[in-house]
Amino acid sequence: MQPENIATQTPSKPKRKAINDYLRVSKETKRKILSELSQINRKDFGKPVTPDQFVSLAISLLTPEHLGLLRTQSLTNQDRLKLKYQEYCNAHGKISMDAFLGLLLK
């Protein structure tokens, strides 16, 4: 006789790895992508181009200059101040942030 609290084990199917994932974009970005795709997909033959194909191609066309531009656009004013401070310290020797701010305000 088996105890009641032990469940009979049935072999379960192995979990499949998800092939899709979600990425948050602004409504404006989504609208632009869907607008471009609707123009691309106005054709008589062939399968429709998917958003994944569209974005994958766009990413492959990015140059190092584009990536640098994205990096600089992500910097806050405080980040830019810290970068300038580090550059000054590397070129002229270590000084305090207060002294550096004094030099900027002169």
All heavy atoms as an XYZ file, in Angstrom:
850
protein
N       0.832     -1.169      0.000
C       0.000      0.000      0.000
C       0.886      1.245      0.000
O       1.840      1.318      0.752
C      -0.889     -0.022      1.234
C      -1.868      1.073      1.132
S      -2.990      1.388      2.432
C      -3.651      0.095      3.161
N       0.556      2.231     -0.831
C       1.346      3.447     -0.923
C       0.770      4.517      0.001
O      -0.443      4.646      0.133
C       1.334      4.005     -2.346
C       2.081      3.161     -3.337
C       2.054      3.821     -4.711
O       1.271      4.706     -4.955
N       2.921      3.365     -5.583
N       1.670      5.336      0.601
C       1.167      6.450      1.411
C       0.439      7.457      0.508
O       0.769      7.636     -0.655
C       2.419      7.076      2.006
C       3.498      6.063      1.830
C       3.094      5.181      0.708
N      -0.552      8.138      1.068
C      -1.379      9.046      0.288
C      -0.647     10.312     -0.142
O      -1.001     10.923     -1.142
C      -2.625      9.432      1.093
C      -3.566      8.261      1.286
C      -4.751      8.666      2.125
O      -5.048      9.860      2.210
O      -5.379      7.773      2.700
N       0.365     10.750      0.590
C       1.019     12.016      0.283
C       2.061     11.911     -0.825
O       2.585     12.910     -1.274
C       1.639     12.634      1.536
C       2.697     11.726      2.144
O       2.898     10.616      1.687
N       3.349     12.219      3.186
N       2.369     10.729     -1.273
C       3.328     10.573     -2.363
C       2.558     10.497     -3.670
O       1.746      9.598     -3.869
C       4.203      9.314     -2.187
C       5.043      9.437     -0.929
C       5.082      9.106     -3.408
C       5.877      8.226     -0.631
N       2.785     11.473     -4.520
C       2.090     11.502     -5.809
C       2.777     10.554     -6.771
O       3.993     10.372     -6.727
C       2.092     12.914     -6.377
N       1.995      9.963     -7.595
C       2.606      9.109     -8.602
C       3.268      9.981     -9.630
O       2.694     10.978    -10.088
C       1.538      8.215     -9.265
O       0.558      9.037     -9.848
C       0.918      7.262     -8.268
N       4.472      9.635     -9.961
C       5.231     10.456    -10.893
C       4.971      9.995    -12.307
O       5.087      8.821    -12.622
C       6.719     10.393    -10.583
C       7.066     11.002     -9.263
C       8.568     11.033     -9.071
O       9.320     10.634     -9.936
N       8.992     11.508     -7.919
N       4.602     10.984    -13.143
C       4.429     10.692    -14.557
C       5.556     11.388    -15.297
O       5.949     12.499    -14.929
C       3.068     11.201    -15.074
O       3.000     12.607    -14.849
C       1.923     10.507    -14.362
N       6.080     10.743    -16.286
C       7.164     11.399    -17.033
C       6.629     12.651    -17.719
O       5.594     12.623    -18.378
C       7.604     10.342    -18.042
C       6.508      9.335    -18.088
C       5.746      9.439    -16.811
N       7.312     13.764    -17.501
C       6.877     15.017    -18.115
C       7.742     15.327    -19.318
O       8.881     14.874    -19.418
C       6.957     16.160    -17.103
O       8.282     16.325    -16.678
N       7.195     16.117    -20.192
C       7.936     16.515    -21.383
C       9.012     17.510    -20.978
O       8.778     18.364    -20.114
C       7.005     17.170    -22.396
C       5.963     16.230    -22.953
C       5.099     16.956    -23.955
C       4.017     16.044    -24.494
N       3.132     16.760    -25.420
N      10.180     17.421    -21.588
C      11.200     18.415    -21.260
C      10.749     19.793    -21.750
O      10.102     19.911    -22.797
C      12.432     17.941    -22.022
C      11.930     16.988    -23.052
C      10.633     16.444    -22.554
N      11.061     20.811    -20.968
C      10.664     22.170    -21.329
C      11.455     22.638    -22.542
O      12.662     22.439    -22.620
C      10.902     23.130    -20.167
C       9.954     22.924    -19.024
C      10.137     23.988    -17.982
C       9.150     23.811    -16.855
N       9.278     24.844    -15.847
N      10.740     23.243    -23.474
C      11.407     23.794    -24.653
C      11.915     25.182    -24.320
O      11.286     25.934    -23.581
C      10.427     23.901    -25.821
C      10.008     22.580    -26.344
C       9.141     22.661    -27.554
N       8.646     23.978    -27.874
C       7.876     24.277    -28.882
N       7.473     23.319    -29.679
N       7.463     25.492    -29.118
N      13.057     25.497    -24.860
C      13.593     26.834    -24.673
C      12.819     27.796    -25.558
O      12.522     27.491    -26.715
C      15.076     26.886    -25.036
C      15.944     26.143    -24.063
C      17.391     26.333    -24.390
C      18.246     25.597    -23.386
N      19.663     25.756    -23.660
N      12.505     28.949    -25.018
C      11.765     29.948    -25.776
C      12.651     30.506    -26.886
O      13.839     30.752    -26.680
C      11.311     31.074    -24.862
N      12.080     30.665    -28.046
C      12.862     31.216    -29.155
C      12.568     32.699    -29.360
O      13.291     33.388    -30.051
C      12.609     30.443    -30.468
C      11.141     30.471    -30.837
C      13.116     29.031    -30.370
C      10.824     29.904    -32.203
N      11.500     33.187    -28.744
C      11.146     34.596    -28.854
C      11.310     35.272    -27.505
O      11.192     34.646    -26.457
C       9.699     34.771    -29.315
C       9.485     34.251    -30.715
O      10.382     34.295    -31.530
N       8.294     33.754    -30.982
N      11.535     36.560    -27.547
C      11.640     37.341    -26.329
C      11.040     38.706    -26.600
O      10.832     39.085    -27.750
C      13.103     37.474    -25.898
C      13.231     37.731    -24.409
O      12.210     37.896    -23.724
O      14.370     37.763    -23.932
N      10.776     39.449    -25.564
C      10.167     40.755    -25.713
C      11.189     41.843    -25.474
O      12.107     41.697    -24.681
C       8.993     40.905    -24.737
C       7.874     39.963    -25.066
C       7.751     38.739    -24.419
C       6.955     40.275    -26.052
C       6.743     37.859    -24.739
C       5.935     39.410    -26.381
C       5.830     38.205    -25.713
O       4.824     37.340    -26.034
N      11.002     42.948    -26.164
C      11.881     44.102    -26.035
C      11.003     45.337    -25.986
O      10.138     45.509    -26.847
C      12.830     44.158    -27.239
C      13.844     45.280    -27.272
C      14.861     45.104    -26.143
C      14.564     45.279    -28.599
N      11.216     46.184    -25.005
C      10.404     47.382    -24.880
C      10.925     48.463    -25.813
O      12.110     48.775    -25.822
C      10.442     47.903    -23.456
C       9.714     47.041    -22.490
C       9.745     47.677    -21.136
N       8.393     47.669    -20.617
C       8.046     48.203    -19.480
N       8.931     48.836    -18.751
N       6.823     48.125    -19.055
N      10.023     49.037    -26.579
C      10.332     50.182    -27.426
C       9.224     51.197    -27.234
O       8.112     50.862    -26.805
C      10.464     49.801    -28.918
C      11.646     48.882    -29.161
C       9.201     49.178    -29.438
N       9.514     52.444    -27.562
C       8.494     53.473    -27.428
C       7.405     53.253    -28.471
O       7.606     52.574    -29.485
C       9.108     54.859    -27.595
O       9.507     55.053    -28.937
N       6.257     53.838    -28.229
C       5.149     53.697    -29.174
C       5.515     54.301    -30.520
O       5.125     53.784    -31.563
C       3.893     54.361    -28.616
C       3.295     53.598    -27.460
C       2.029     54.242    -26.965
C       1.472     53.427    -25.805
N       0.176     53.922    -25.370
N       6.279     55.378    -30.499
C       6.702     56.026    -31.747
C       7.616     55.107    -32.559
O       7.477     54.988    -33.772
C       7.411     57.348    -31.440
C       7.857     58.107    -32.659
C       6.703     58.593    -33.525
O       5.574     58.711    -33.032
O       6.946     58.856    -34.717
N       8.546     54.437    -31.887
C       9.442     53.494    -32.566
C       8.651     52.335    -33.156
O       8.880     51.933    -34.304
C      10.510     52.976    -31.595
O      11.236     54.088    -31.069
C      11.463     52.015    -32.272
N       7.718     51.811    -32.390
C       6.886     50.715    -32.883
C       6.101     51.171    -34.106
O       5.999     50.446    -35.100
C       5.935     50.248    -31.785
C       5.007     49.131    -32.225
C       4.045     48.752    -31.114
C       3.040     47.721    -31.621
N       2.062     47.369    -30.603
N       5.544     52.376    -34.051
C       4.764     52.893    -35.171
C       5.626     53.015    -36.426
O       5.212     52.637    -37.523
C       4.164     54.252    -34.820
C       3.202     54.786    -35.866
C       2.800     56.223    -35.615
N       3.918     57.140    -35.681
C       4.516     57.538    -36.801
N       4.121     57.067    -37.956
N       5.522     58.391    -36.779
N       6.866     53.499    -36.256
C       7.769     53.641    -37.400
C       8.111     52.285    -38.014
O       8.122     52.125    -39.232
C       9.054     54.350    -36.980
C       8.891     55.822    -36.734
C      10.203     56.437    -36.290
C      10.042     57.900    -35.937
N      11.305     58.483    -35.453
N       8.411     51.314    -37.165
C       8.756     49.974    -37.658
C       7.580     49.368    -38.422
O       7.741     48.849    -39.527
C       9.195     49.050    -36.499
C      10.544     49.492    -35.945
C       9.262     47.592    -36.955
C      10.962     48.771    -34.682
N       6.390     49.448    -37.841
C       5.225     48.868    -38.503
C       4.883     49.601    -39.792
O       4.449     48.983    -40.771
C       4.032     48.855    -37.543
C       4.185     47.934    -36.331
C       2.973     48.042    -35.423
C       4.419     46.500    -36.764
N       5.108     50.907    -39.821
C       4.868     51.677    -41.047
C       5.825     51.242    -42.150
O       5.409     51.038    -43.302
C       5.029     53.167    -40.752
O       4.982     53.907    -41.928
N       7.100     51.105    -41.808
C       8.089     50.650    -42.792
C       7.768     49.237    -43.273
O       7.865     48.938    -44.463
C       9.497     50.690    -42.204
C      10.047     52.073    -41.987
C      10.293     52.825    -43.276
O      10.682     52.193    -44.277
O      10.089     54.044    -43.280
N       7.382     48.372    -42.354
C       7.063     46.997    -42.732
C       5.842     46.934    -43.644
O       5.798     46.110    -44.566
C       6.830     46.134    -41.494
C       8.086     45.690    -40.756
C       7.727     44.979    -39.468
C       8.942     44.806    -41.636
N       4.865     47.791    -43.409
C       3.683     47.761    -44.279
C       4.055     48.173    -45.698
O       3.515     47.635    -46.671
C       2.576     48.657    -43.729
O       2.934     50.011    -43.813
N       5.005     49.114    -45.845
C       5.461     49.511    -47.181
C       6.285     48.388    -47.821
O       6.144     48.111    -49.010
C       6.282     50.789    -47.113
C       5.459     52.005    -46.770
C       6.307     53.260    -46.680
O       7.494     53.227    -46.966
N       5.696     54.358    -46.273
N       7.146     47.767    -47.038
C       7.988     46.682    -47.554
C       7.123     45.505    -48.004
O       7.403     44.874    -49.020
C       9.003     46.224    -46.481
C      10.026     47.321    -46.217
C       9.699     44.937    -46.889
C      10.891     47.073    -44.986
N       6.068     45.229    -47.249
C       5.250     44.042    -47.514
C       4.185     44.262    -48.582
O       3.385     43.367    -48.840
C       4.625     43.533    -46.217
C       5.649     42.861    -45.328
O       6.571     42.222    -45.817
N       5.503     43.020    -44.031
N       4.158     45.428    -49.222
C       3.250     45.654    -50.349
C       3.865     45.018    -51.589
O       4.581     45.658    -52.361
C       3.041     47.144    -50.582
C       2.178     47.794    -49.552
C       1.882     49.225    -49.928
N       1.248     49.875    -48.798
C       1.403     51.138    -48.470
N       2.171     51.911    -49.215
N       0.787     51.645    -47.437
N       3.612     43.752    -51.744
C       4.183     43.009    -52.867
C       3.221     41.892    -53.241
O       2.350     41.512    -52.461
C       5.567     42.459    -52.503
C       5.584     41.593    -51.247
C       6.979     41.231    -50.825
C       6.912     40.391    -49.554
N       8.197     39.999    -49.103
N       3.378     41.370    -54.424
C       2.465     40.340    -54.909
C       2.893     38.929    -54.523
O       2.054     38.040    -54.424
C       2.345     40.427    -56.437
C       1.664     41.713    -56.880
O       0.850     42.245    -56.100
O       1.966     42.195    -57.996
N       4.178     38.721    -54.317
C       4.679     37.380    -54.067
C       5.578     37.369    -52.843
O       6.138     38.379    -52.450
C       5.480     36.860    -55.269
C       4.666     36.806    -56.536
C       4.793     37.783    -57.494
C       3.778     35.766    -56.745
C       4.053     37.745    -58.653
C       3.031     35.717    -57.902
C       3.158     36.702    -58.857
N       5.747     36.206    -52.291
C       6.679     36.015    -51.186
C       6.020     36.174    -49.830
O       4.921     36.697    -49.686
N       6.736     35.707    -48.834
C       6.248     35.808    -47.467
C       6.456     37.237    -46.968
O       7.350     37.947    -47.432
C       7.020     34.840    -46.565
C       6.784     33.372    -46.895
C       7.410     32.457    -45.866
C       8.913     32.446    -46.027
N       9.581     31.485    -45.152
N       5.676     37.654    -45.998
C       5.882     39.001    -45.448
C       7.175     39.078    -44.627
O       7.599     38.104    -44.014
C       4.659     39.223    -44.559
C       4.093     37.880    -44.292
C       4.514     36.990    -45.426
N       7.783     40.246    -44.663
C       8.981     40.497    -43.851
C       8.524     40.703    -42.416
O       7.576     41.444    -42.154
C       9.737     41.739    -44.375
C      10.917     42.072    -43.494
C      10.181     41.528    -45.810
N       9.192     40.053    -41.488
C       8.809     40.143    -40.069
C       9.561     41.287    -39.389
O      10.615     41.725    -39.860
C       9.129     38.832    -39.338
O      10.551     38.646    -39.332
C       8.443     37.643    -39.981
N       9.032     41.780    -38.267
C       9.758     42.803    -37.511
C      11.158     42.336    -37.102
O      12.107     43.122    -37.090
C       8.880     43.049    -36.292
C       7.509     42.682    -36.745
C       7.703     41.547    -37.705
N      11.306     41.041    -36.783
C      12.611     40.506    -36.403
C      13.607     40.632    -37.550
O      14.756     41.040    -37.339
C      12.475     39.043    -35.982
C      13.796     38.457    -35.528
O      14.400     39.009    -34.585
O      14.233     37.464    -36.128
N      13.188     40.295    -38.764
C      14.071     40.416    -39.928
C      14.450     41.878    -40.163
O      15.598     42.189    -40.464
C      13.385     39.855    -41.173
C      13.193     38.363    -41.158
C      12.293     37.892    -42.282
O      11.311     38.541    -42.625
N      12.640     36.753    -42.864
N      13.482     42.764    -40.020
C      13.705     44.193    -40.233
C      14.739     44.741    -39.240
O      15.711     45.395    -39.621
C      12.376     44.937    -40.105
C      12.467     46.419    -40.316
C      12.551     46.951    -41.588
C      12.449     47.288    -39.242
C      12.622     48.317    -41.793
C      12.526     48.649    -39.430
C      12.617     49.164    -40.713
N      14.532     44.443    -37.967
C      15.431     44.954    -36.924
C      16.813     44.312    -37.036
O      17.832     44.983    -36.868
C      14.818     44.732    -35.519
C      15.802     45.072    -34.420
C      13.552     45.566    -35.366
N      16.876     43.026    -37.358
C      18.173     42.350    -37.514
C      18.997     42.982    -38.620
O      20.206     43.206    -38.456
C      17.972     40.865    -37.821
O      17.411     40.209    -36.732
N      18.356     43.299    -39.744
C      19.065     43.958    -40.834
C      19.514     45.354    -40.423
O      20.657     45.749    -40.681
C      18.191     44.041    -42.088
C      18.809     44.782    -43.263
C      20.062     44.064    -43.749
C      17.813     44.943    -44.386
N      18.643     46.094    -39.758
C      18.995     47.451    -39.326
C      20.193     47.432    -38.379
O      21.102     48.260    -38.493
C      17.792     48.113    -38.659
N      20.231     46.483    -37.468
C      21.347     46.381    -36.520
C      22.641     46.038    -37.251
O      23.703     46.563    -36.926
C      21.030     45.344    -35.420
C      19.939     45.880    -34.508
C      22.276     44.993    -34.621
C      19.408     44.874    -33.526
N      22.549     45.189    -38.254
C      23.755     44.797    -38.986
C      24.351     45.956    -39.782
O      25.529     45.940    -40.117
C      23.465     43.619    -39.910
O      22.665     44.030    -41.000
N      23.543     46.972    -40.069
C      24.021     48.117    -40.840
C      24.635     49.214    -39.968
O      25.155     50.194    -40.504
C      22.864     48.700    -41.670
C      22.293     47.755    -42.724
C      21.083     48.383    -43.390
C      23.340     47.384    -43.751
N      24.592     49.073    -38.655
C      25.189     50.072    -37.763
C      26.701     50.083    -37.914
O      27.336     49.036    -38.009
C      24.828     49.781    -36.307
C      23.397     50.038    -35.888
C      23.176     49.561    -34.467
C      23.052     51.504    -36.003
N      27.271     51.274    -37.930
C      28.719     51.426    -38.020
C      29.271     51.784    -36.635
O      28.499     52.168    -35.749
C      29.085     52.547    -39.008
O      28.575     53.796    -38.503
C      28.518     52.277    -40.392
N      30.579     51.700    -36.449
C      31.157     52.123    -35.169
C      30.839     53.591    -34.836
O      30.707     53.945    -33.665
C      32.657     51.909    -35.366
C      32.743     50.815    -36.377
C      31.579     51.047    -37.297
N      30.698     54.432    -35.867
C      30.335     55.836    -35.627
C      28.939     55.936    -35.017
O      28.702     56.754    -34.123
C      30.400     56.652    -36.923
C      31.804     56.854    -37.457
C      32.327     55.656    -38.245
O      31.516     54.836    -38.751
O      33.556     55.523    -38.334
N      28.013     55.107    -35.501
C      26.661     55.106    -34.942
C      26.687     54.689    -33.473
O      26.001     55.278    -32.628
C      25.752     54.144    -35.713
C      25.471     54.558    -37.109
N      25.735     53.738    -38.181
C      24.969     55.702    -37.630
C      25.393     54.356    -39.289
N      24.928     55.555    -38.988
N      27.476     53.659    -33.174
C      27.560     53.177    -31.799
C      28.170     54.237    -30.882
O      27.718     54.427    -29.755
C      28.363     51.878    -31.741
C      27.793     50.714    -32.570
C      28.723     49.513    -32.493
C      26.399     50.358    -32.125
N      29.184     54.945    -31.375
C      29.782     56.026    -30.599
C      28.791     57.142    -30.347
O      28.740     57.706    -29.248
N      27.986     57.461    -31.345
C      26.967     58.495    -31.193
C      25.943     58.083    -30.140
O      25.553     58.895    -29.290
C      26.276     58.755    -32.534
C      25.159     59.785    -32.544
C      25.707     61.162    -32.176
C      24.509     59.831    -33.918
N      25.530     56.830    -30.163
C      24.585     56.348    -29.153
C      25.191     56.411    -27.752
O      24.503     56.749    -26.781
C      24.158     54.913    -29.477
C      23.231     54.761    -30.674
C      23.082     53.293    -31.051
C      21.877     55.377    -30.389
N      26.486     56.090    -27.649
C      27.143     56.162    -26.335
C      27.171     57.590    -25.813
O      26.897     57.827    -24.640
C      28.565     55.623    -26.429
C      28.644     54.130    -26.476
C      30.090     53.640    -26.380
N      30.149     52.229    -26.696
C      30.572     51.742    -27.853
N      31.022     52.545    -28.790
N      30.571     50.444    -28.067
N      27.531     58.543    -26.667
C      27.618     59.931    -26.204
C      26.232     60.506    -25.903
O      26.098     61.327    -25.004
C      28.332     60.833    -27.221
O      27.667     60.762    -28.476
C      29.786     60.441    -27.376
N      25.211     60.073    -26.618
C      23.861     60.549    -26.349
C      23.342     60.045    -25.007
O      22.465     60.670    -24.420
C      22.897     60.107    -27.451
C      23.061     60.858    -28.740
C      22.127     60.330    -29.820
O      21.559     59.250    -29.706
N      21.994     61.100    -30.886
N      23.890     58.953    -24.519
C      23.410     58.388    -23.262
C      24.064     59.034    -22.039
O      23.675     58.745    -20.911
C      23.649     56.880    -23.230
O      25.032     56.608    -23.125
N      25.053     59.902    -22.246
C      25.751     60.527    -21.124
C      24.938     61.681    -20.543
O      24.377     62.494    -21.275
C      27.114     61.062    -21.571
C      28.141     60.035    -22.024
C      29.386     60.732    -22.540
C      28.483     59.081    -20.910
N      24.916     61.760    -19.220
C      24.301     62.895    -18.550
C      25.327     64.011    -18.440
O      26.522     63.807    -18.705
C      23.818     62.511    -17.138
O      24.964     62.172    -16.340
C      22.837     61.355    -17.174
N      24.895     65.194    -18.034
C      25.826     66.307    -17.847
C      26.868     65.975    -16.782
O      28.042     66.329    -16.924
C      25.066     67.574    -17.461
C      24.273     68.135    -18.614
O      24.636     67.942    -19.769
N      23.185     68.813    -18.310
N      26.448     65.284    -15.744
C      27.399     64.901    -14.689
C      28.423     63.904    -15.227
O      29.603     63.986    -14.880
C      26.664     64.318    -13.497
C      27.571     64.116    -12.299
C      26.789     63.955    -11.016
O      25.575     63.900    -11.029
N      27.491     63.860     -9.910
N      27.996     62.994    -16.096
C      28.933     62.054    -16.708
C      29.962     62.796    -17.556
O      31.159     62.484    -17.517
C      28.201     61.039    -17.586
C      27.288     60.114    -16.799
O      27.567     59.876    -15.610
O      26.296     59.644    -17.386
N      29.512     63.773    -18.329
C      30.441     64.551    -19.161
C      31.424     65.340    -18.298
O      32.604     65.467    -18.639
C      29.670     65.484    -20.087
C      29.038     64.765    -21.261
C      28.551     65.733    -22.319
N      27.296     66.366    -21.959
C      26.099     65.822    -22.146
N      26.007     64.640    -22.689
N      25.004     66.469    -21.793
N      30.950     65.872    -17.162
C      31.829     66.598    -16.246
C      32.902     65.658    -15.694
O      34.087     66.014    -15.662
C      31.016     67.203    -15.104
C      31.809     67.905    -14.011
C      32.516     69.142    -14.561
C      30.913     68.261    -12.845
N      32.516     64.450    -15.313
C      33.489     63.486    -14.784
C      34.512     63.100    -15.846
O      35.702     62.952    -15.542
C      32.771     62.232    -14.273
C      32.019     62.462    -12.978
C      31.296     61.204    -12.535
C      30.492     61.460    -11.279
N      29.734     60.265    -10.862
N      34.065     62.946    -17.100
C      34.999     62.624    -18.182
C      36.008     63.752    -18.384
O      37.210     63.496    -18.535
C      34.240     62.358    -19.483
C      33.560     61.006    -19.597
C      32.702     60.961    -20.856
C      34.584     59.895    -19.626
N      35.528     64.987    -18.414
C      36.437     66.134    -18.579
C      37.403     66.235    -17.407
O      38.583     66.555    -17.580
C      35.642     67.442    -18.712
C      34.841     67.544    -19.972
C      35.746     67.626    -21.179
C      34.929     67.765    -22.443
N      35.737     67.710    -23.641
N      36.917     65.950    -16.200
C      37.773     65.960    -15.014
C      38.877     64.910    -15.130
O      40.052     65.194    -14.864
C      36.921     65.731    -13.765
C      37.711     65.542    -12.494
C      38.448     66.591    -11.951
C      37.707     64.326    -11.826
C      39.179     66.421    -10.775
C      38.424     64.144    -10.663
C      39.160     65.195    -10.136
O      39.871     65.019     -8.982
N      38.512     63.700    -15.560
C      39.516     62.645    -15.720
C      40.531     63.012    -16.798
O      41.730     62.779    -16.631
C      38.834     61.324    -16.070
C      38.103     60.698    -14.914
C      37.361     59.434    -15.319
O      37.265     59.102    -16.492
N      36.818     58.733    -14.331
N      40.055     63.582    -17.914
C      40.971     63.995    -18.975
C      41.943     65.054    -18.463
O      43.132     65.020    -18.766
C      40.181     64.544    -20.169
C      39.433     63.500    -20.952
C      38.519     64.116    -21.999
O      38.557     65.352    -22.201
O      37.743     63.352    -22.610
N      41.432     66.025    -17.700
C      42.289     67.080    -17.167
C      43.319     66.502    -16.200
O      44.500     66.864    -16.259
C      41.445     68.150    -16.464
C      42.273     69.316    -15.978
C      42.558     70.380    -16.826
C      42.794     69.348    -14.693
C      43.334     71.438    -16.402
C      43.568     70.394    -14.258
C      43.838     71.439    -15.114
O      44.626     72.494    -14.695
N      42.879     65.582    -15.336
C      43.803     64.981    -14.367
C      44.874     64.158    -15.078
O      46.040     64.167    -14.652
C      43.040     64.098    -13.376
S      42.082     65.031    -12.166
N      44.530     63.463    -16.151
C      45.518     62.693    -16.903
C      46.530     63.601    -17.596
O      47.708     63.276    -17.688
C      44.837     61.797    -17.933
C      44.078     60.653    -17.287
O      44.348     60.281    -16.158
N      43.113     60.119    -18.003
N      46.080     64.762    -18.062
C      46.966     65.657    -18.802
C      47.803     66.559    -17.888
O      48.964     66.829    -18.185
C      46.148     66.532    -19.754
N      47.208     67.017    -16.779
C      47.873     68.025    -15.950
C      48.187     67.576    -14.536
O      48.692     68.360    -13.738
C      47.005     69.292    -15.877
C      46.763     69.916    -17.206
N      45.632     69.677    -17.942
C      47.527     70.754    -17.957
C      45.686     70.351    -19.072
N      46.828     71.009    -19.119
N      47.882     66.375    -14.177
C      48.131     65.900    -12.816
C      46.867     65.960    -11.984
O      45.913     66.660    -12.289
N      46.893     65.226    -10.899
C      45.722     65.071    -10.046
C      45.417     66.355     -9.284
O      46.297     66.930     -8.653
C      45.980     63.918     -9.069
C      44.849     63.555     -8.182
C      43.910     62.616     -8.889
C      42.903     62.112     -7.857
N      41.612     61.923     -8.410
N      44.161     66.805     -9.384
C      43.676     67.915     -8.565
C      42.307     67.521     -8.029
O      41.703     66.559     -8.500
C      43.581     69.254     -9.348
C      42.559     69.142    -10.478
C      44.923     69.695     -9.869
C      42.220     70.480    -11.119
N      41.804     68.285     -7.067
C      40.488     67.971     -6.508
C      39.396     68.412     -7.480
O      39.609     69.268     -8.337
C      40.302     68.669     -5.164
O      40.206     70.067     -5.364
N      38.235     67.824     -7.321
C      37.098     68.196     -8.168
C      36.728     69.654     -7.930
O      36.367     70.372     -8.865
C      35.905     67.281     -7.884
C      34.657     67.618     -8.687
S      34.846     67.505    -10.471
C      34.321     65.845    -10.744
N      36.854     70.110     -6.692
C      36.541     71.500     -6.373
C      37.483     72.453     -7.108
O      37.049     73.469     -7.661
C      36.625     71.716     -4.856
C      36.125     73.093     -4.446
O      35.012     73.451     -4.882
O      36.851     73.796     -3.704
N      38.767     72.122     -7.139
C      39.727     72.960     -7.862
C      39.437     72.936     -9.363
O      39.552     73.959    -10.049
C      41.150     72.486     -7.588
N      39.030     71.789     -9.884
C      38.694     71.678    -11.303
C      37.474     72.537    -11.633
O      37.463     73.235    -12.653
C      38.442     70.216    -11.664
C      38.036     70.000    -13.087
C      38.947     70.204    -14.119
C      36.744     69.614    -13.413
C      38.571     70.015    -15.445
C      36.372     69.423    -14.715
C      37.291     69.621    -15.745
N      36.470     72.510    -10.763
C      35.297     73.340    -10.983
C      35.670     74.822    -10.950
O      35.142     75.625    -11.724
C      34.218     73.048     -9.947
C      33.515     71.704    -10.064
C      32.574     71.465     -8.886
C      32.754     71.627    -11.371
N      36.601     75.172    -10.078
C      37.092     76.550    -10.045
C      37.740     76.959    -11.353
O      37.555     78.079    -11.833
N      38.536     76.053    -11.951
C      39.157     76.337    -13.242
C      38.102     76.511    -14.337
O      38.246     77.375    -15.226
C      40.108     75.207    -13.639
C      41.394     75.096    -12.856
C      42.124     73.806    -13.232
C      42.270     76.303    -13.111
N      37.069     75.713    -14.300
C      36.016     75.830    -15.313
C      35.254     77.137    -15.191
O      34.839     77.714    -16.202
C      35.031     74.657    -15.210
C      35.521     73.285    -15.593
C      34.441     72.239    -15.375
C      35.968     73.266    -17.060
N      35.076     77.601    -13.979
C      34.295     78.812    -13.759
C      35.104     80.101    -13.954
O      34.528     81.182    -13.982
C      33.669     78.800    -12.370
C      32.651     77.694    -12.133
C      32.202     77.651    -10.680
C      31.457     77.872    -13.062
N      36.421     79.990    -14.087
C      37.258     81.179    -14.294
C      36.985     81.811    -15.619
O      36.715     81.267    -16.607
C      38.729     80.805    -14.250
C      39.369     81.142    -12.948
C      40.859     80.898    -13.081
C      41.529     81.176    -11.780
N      42.920     80.893    -11.820
